[in-house]
Amino acid sequence: MNKKALVISTVALTLTATSLAGCSDSKTGEAQTSTKPAASASARAMSLSMSFYDRGTIAPDLGTAENNIWTKFIQDKTGINLKISPVPRAESVNKLNTLVASGSAPDVILEYDVGFRNQLYLQKQIMPIGDLIEKNSTTYKQLLNKFPLLKKLSTRDDGKIYDLGRILGYVPYSYTVIRQDWLDKMKLSVPKTADELFQVAKAFATQDPDGNGKKDTYGLNMAGGGNLIDPMFQNVTWILKDGKWVKDWDRAEAANAFRKKLFDEGIVDKDFLTDKNGKKAEQDFVTGKIGIYTAAGSYKVFTSQYETLRKNVPDAKLVAIALPSSQFGSFSPDFNPPVQLTGVLNAKTKDPEAAIKMIDYLSSPEWVKTTYSGIEGTHYKVENNKEVPINAEKNKKELDWLGDFRMLGGQYVYNEFDTTMKGFDQSNPLQKEFYDLGKDVFSLNITKDRPLASITLGGFMPTLPADMQFISKNLLDSTSNPIGDLWNKAIVSGSSYTSAQAKQDAINLWKKSDGDKLEAWYQDWYTKNKDTMVSQNDLLSMNFN
């Protein structure tokens, strides 16, 4: 693998849960574009086709995926005759493969799947775009210059830029909060180490912090999307040790032993393994039964949970905490990738200049703001220097499905976390609390003060060849993980099966299933690419001002 073959894996983002923005009066179905004059006749001669995820969420009176109020809005703004090629989100790769095979693929192909884009590159189905951007772009070219990581990731092994992407900015993913009211009541301090965390969690579970005379509280949650224990012990599968990329077992054993101790002493929910989607843990949290809670994903969704907690327990008070340190160091959890590759340009594109013009517009702060806020006078008005929605139901109908129009360019100017923070009314005491807590969540989880537990974010890990993917899936797949089953067995088996036994059995299974070959592949890749891979410094040194 050449040095610059590193690409971004993408997550179809539970980030889609943001409220985007729009344009038209739903009564007429016509986009209102009074902010700019109509494009000239010569400009309208430009034509372009572009893929768009069809999720079936567009209200019929707004149009179809191919032709709706927003496609008309974009056409009026750019002067480009835009033809949308809708692809069902759940079957997007299959649909796009069919279009490519038939020679009818759109000019601009937007697709999160990195493997599909790699396939198009190897088949020479996409064109290099570096010179096109240099000659014809303004907005997107500025982004490439401002964010070297975007250029680094977009450049393929022949030294040319092929991929399009978006800059998402910094968005926390996994973060931990603690019941400050319980700490105050029990005269305890915020835990700074793994040992302190255990003692505080034990007190929360055994000393009746809610004062109802029952043993019905838990120290922390071990189910749900958030993860506190693994990054605390740097149990992240792969680590760099003595300059080598290795599979670590000591950290895995330590993290498992910590979980087992929590389980054995009744500090956590005994049924955590059956709480597959974390809903039971969430219910325990909002009803005031969990003292230390690790959440994941949208901060806006989390604040709605916090609001429910306050309705159930009016005196509840949360504060954010950093990951406690362990014998392996002090770390930060992973956050959402700040840069994401999302598209390519079809090699058969007849009007590349039109494609670059469209990419520039969809990358512009003007469009990004529109997708969040809509159009002034139609979706919002400005009062006291603050945007106020005119009709919440209209906005929901016309704006909430626009997420897939935000796959390019400078999305960081209105990213999910920042938009949530700006939406809080700080004259409202509870929303001021949400705002202050959010600032702490951000500063504690995206910082140079503590390294990431992982070598790099998951989206920037090297792309495995097919034979290595097979080994990795068999050993490490999250849905069918035989090694994970061994660790879970140790947690729930008391003294009959220890974490040390699970470690040895896991090592034996690893070797038997060619895990050593996978480790050797990673080490070889690291030797060849360590100077060009996406480093933690790359990730934490981006300027989003």
Disulfide bonds with the S-S distance in Angstrom:
none
